[in-house]
């Protein structure tokens, strides 16, 4: 099988709609801090302060903004606990965990081809 044959067979199921969906997904997760926040959540950091502590350089303002974006995209969920003081916990949704799993091959590719 030639390289051209391989490319044709592997990519023939990808149409323009799939490309657009892929592009919007990559733009969301590629935004600065988004993947770091999702990684922190996958490692069980659930509180705002805990996420800030494990994502170096992330500001309160940017964390708040990214959490809202990720929640809107259905990748994380926010739970408000009626305690004194009020506690807010963030967790990955099934959709967010699936995205993290999907990123593993891309991370492996980056490690392999790091210059």
C-alpha positions as CSV (number, residue, x, y, z in Angstrom):
1,X,0.0,0.0,0.0
2,X,1.5,3.4,-1.0
3,X,1.3,6.4,1.2
4,X,-1.3,8.0,-1.0
5,X,-3.5,4.8,-0.8
6,X,-3.1,4.8,3.0
7,X,-4.1,8.4,3.3
8,X,-7.1,7.9,1.1
9,X,-8.3,4.9,2.9
10,X,-7.8,6.4,6.4
11,X,-9.3,9.8,5.7
12,X,-12.2,8.9,3.3
13,X,-14.7,8.9,6.2
14,X,-13.9,12.5,7.1
15,X,-16.2,15.0,5.5
16,X,-16.4,18.8,5.8
17,X,-18.8,18.6,8.8
18,X,-16.5,16.3,10.7
19,X,-13.6,18.7,9.9
20,X,-15.6,21.6,11.4
21,X,-16.5,19.7,14.5
22,X,-12.8,18.7,14.9
23,X,-11.7,22.3,14.4
24,X,-14.1,23.7,17.1
25,X,-13.0,20.9,19.5
26,X,-9.4,21.7,19.0
27,X,-10.0,25.4,19.4
28,X,-11.8,24.9,22.7
29,X,-9.2,22.5,24.2
30,X,-6.4,24.5,22.7
31,X,-7.3,27.7,24.4
32,X,-4.7,28.7,26.9
33,X,-5.2,27.0,30.3
34,X,-8.1,24.8,29.1
35,X,-6.2,21.5,28.9
36,X,-4.3,22.3,32.2
37,X,-7.6,22.8,33.9
38,X,-9.1,19.6,32.5
39,X,-5.9,17.7,33.5
40,X,-6.2,19.1,37.1
41,X,-9.9,18.0,37.2
42,X,-8.9,14.5,35.9
43,X,-6.4,14.3,38.7
44,X,-9.2,15.0,41.2
45,X,-8.6,18.7,41.9
46,X,-12.3,19.8,42.4
47,X,-12.1,23.1,44.2
48,X,-11.3,26.5,42.5
49,X,-8.3,27.0,44.8
50,X,-7.0,23.4,44.2
51,X,-7.1,24.0,40.4
52,X,-5.2,27.3,40.8
53,X,-2.6,25.5,42.9
54,X,-1.8,22.9,40.3
55,X,-1.9,25.0,37.1
56,X,1.1,27.3,37.3
57,X,0.6,30.9,36.1
58,X,-3.2,30.7,35.9
59,X,-5.0,33.7,37.4
60,X,-8.3,33.7,39.3
61,X,-10.0,35.7,36.5
62,X,-8.8,33.4,33.7
63,X,-9.7,30.3,35.7
64,X,-13.2,31.6,36.3
65,X,-13.6,32.4,32.6
66,X,-12.3,29.0,31.4
67,X,-14.5,27.1,33.9
68,X,-17.6,28.9,32.5
69,X,-16.5,28.0,28.9
70,X,-15.8,24.4,29.7
71,X,-19.1,24.1,31.6
72,X,-21.0,25.7,28.7
73,X,-19.4,23.1,26.4
74,X,-20.6,20.3,28.6
75,X,-17.0,19.2,29.5
76,X,-17.3,19.9,33.2
77,X,-20.0,20.4,35.7
78,X,-20.3,22.7,38.6
79,X,-21.9,21.7,41.9
80,X,-22.7,24.2,44.6
81,X,-22.9,22.7,48.1
82,X,-25.1,24.6,50.6
83,X,-22.6,24.7,53.4
84,X,-21.2,27.6,55.4
85,X,-19.3,28.9,53.6
86,X,-20.7,27.8,50.3
87,X,-18.5,25.3,48.5
88,X,-18.3,24.8,44.8
89,X,-16.9,21.7,43.3
90,X,-16.0,21.1,39.6
91,X,-15.8,17.7,38.0
92,X,-15.3,16.3,34.5
93,X,-18.5,15.1,32.8
94,X,-18.5,11.9,30.9
95,X,-18.0,14.0,27.8
96,X,-15.0,15.7,29.3
97,X,-13.4,12.5,30.5
98,X,-13.9,11.0,27.0
99,X,-12.2,14.1,25.5
100,X,-9.3,13.6,27.9
101,X,-9.0,9.9,26.8
102,X,-9.1,11.1,23.2
103,X,-6.2,13.4,23.8
104,X,-3.8,10.6,24.8
105,X,-2.7,9.7,21.2
106,X,-2.1,13.4,20.5
107,X,0.0,13.8,23.6
108,X,1.9,10.6,22.7
109,X,2.5,12.1,19.2
110,X,3.8,15.3,20.8
111,X,6.2,13.4,23.1
112,X,7.5,11.3,20.2
113,X,8.1,14.2,17.8
114,X,9.2,16.8,20.4
115,X,12.3,18.6,19.0
